[in-house]
Amino acid sequence: MAGSVSPVGEFLGDIDWAMPARTLEPKSLACLSQMGRLAEMVAPAERRAVELLASCADVLHWGQTYTAADFGQHFLDNYGWVELFGTRGHYMNEKVAAGFLVLGPGIEYPDHHHVAEEVYIPLTGGTEWRMGDTPFRERRGGEVIHHASNMNHAMHTGSEPLLALYLWRGGPLAAKSTVTGTVTDGRG
């Protein structure tokens, strides 16, 4: 639509790029074993960025919002994120958070929502995403997926892992999501 700003453009407009660095201890996760495969899966235009992420993964502070008690050990071993900037990131920003989400193959991330508005840009394809009451549908790498504040959403990976860029704004940026769904198929 002419004259309208995309959700990504709106998020980028909210970022104060003069962010002070924060010293965080490196923290690795089991899901990082997927990085080599993820670098092979992305489009050529994103490959260098993913290779760079993979090459510095061991010096970044990777996190997990959930525990094995929430979704099981299989989920935990195949899930993680790194916040590059935000309230918990390597660079401090109180208004917007950005980073990468990794989900291994065969993972169901059940319905959940949060106050923060969110944009995902999957860098790999093949993951099915659901928003609200709509059915799951496969999304392509590079597609912009926008979740308004408190919009229920879920995703599940097939035989390949997912790497997605995320942007959050509004609400408490470090708040844990409210989970409204359950893992029902034994993958999580």
N, C-alpha and C positions, 0 to 999 in steps of 0.2 A: 504494500500500500504506500503510495507516494507520500512523503512527508512524515511518515511514522518512524519511530525509533525501535529497533529490535530490542528484545530483552537483554541481549549481550551488550548492545550499545548503551542501554540504560545503566547496567551494572558498571561498565567501564567508566561512564561519566561520573559515578559516585566515588571512584577511587582517588584518594590522595596518594600520589606516587612517591611522595617524600616520606617513606616509611623507615623508621629506625630498625636496625637489625637486632635480633634477639639471639643470644647464645643458647642453643638447645643441644642436649646430649644426643648423639646418634642413637637411634633405636631401630632395630631390624625386626621384620616379621616373616613368618613362614610364607606368606603370599608372594613375597618378592622373588621366589623361585620361578614365578611366571614371567618375569621381566624379559628374558631372552625371547620367549615365544611372542610376547606382546610387541616387541620391536619388529619381529618378522611380519606381524599381522597388519600393522598400520599402513596407511597410504604413503607413497613416497614423500609427499610434502611434509608429513609429520614424523617421518622416520628419524631424522637427526635429533629432533626434540626428545623423542622417546629413548633413543640411544643415550643421549645426555642424561636423562632422568635415571636410566638403568646404571650408567657409569658412576653416578654420585649417590645412588640409593643407600649405600652403606654409611654415608655421612649425614643423612637426613633423619629427622625424628618422626618415624612412622607411628601412627596411632590406631587404636580401635575403640569404638564407642561402646561396644557390647562385650559380653563375656560368654564363656562356654555355657553358662547357666541360662543365658538368653536364647541361643539358637543352636547350641551343640558345638562340639570341638571341631567337626568338619567345617562348619561355617567359619569359625574363628581362624582355622589354619589357612583359609582361602579368602580372607577379607582384611583390608587395611586401607588407610588413607594417609596422605602427607599434606599438611597445610603449609603452603609456601608463605602466604601472608594471611593475617587475621588475628584474632585474639589469642590463638594458640600457635601461630605460625612462626616461621623463621624470621619474618619481618612483621612488625606490629601494625595492625590496622583495626580500628574499632568499628568501622562501618561496613567493610566488605571482607569476606574470606575467600580464598581461592586455593585450590590444590588438586590432587589427583586421587581417584578412587580405584582400587584394584579388587576385582572379584575373580576368583579362580573358576574353572569349569564346573558345571553342575551345582551351582549355588543359587539358592532362592533367598532373596532379600525381601522379607514379607512387607505387606502394607504398613506404611508408617507415614507420619507427617510431623512437621515442626513449624514454629512461628516464622522462622526465616524463609524468605523467598529464595528459590533455588533455580539455577540453570545448570544442566549437565550438557556436555558435548562429548559423546562417546568417541574415542579415537579408534576403536575397533568396532566392527559390526557383529551381528549375530546374537546379541542379547535382546531378550524380549522385555518390554517396559509396559507398565500399566499406570494409568492416572485416573483417580476417582473410581467409578464403577465400570469403566470401559474395559473391554477384553485386552489381554496382553497382545502386543504386536511387536514384531522385530523392527529394530531401529538401525539405521546405517551409521557407519563411522562419519563424523562431521556434522551430523544432524543436531540441531539445537532442540533441547527438551526443557521446557519451562514449567516449573511447579510454583503456583502462587502460594502465598502464606497459608498454612494448614491444609493444603491439598494432599489427600492420601495418594501415595504412589508406591510402586513395587517394581522389582525387576528380577529376572532369572536368566542365568547364563546357560547355554547349551554345552556343546563339547569344547568350546573355546573360552578363554578368559576374557575379561572386560578390563579396559583401561579407559577411564573417563576423566575429563577435566571438569571440575565443579566450581561454581561461584555461589556464594551465599550473601544475603544482605537482609537487614531488618531483623528485629527480634534479637534475642541473645544468640550470638554466633557460635558459642560453645555448648549450647543446650543439647541434651540428649533427645533424640526423636521419641515421639509417642508411637509405640508399636500397636497397631490395631489388627494385624493379621497374624497368622501362625504358619510355621513351616509344616506343610502337610504331606509332602511327598518323600520325606526321608533324606532329601539332599542336604538339608541344612543342619 
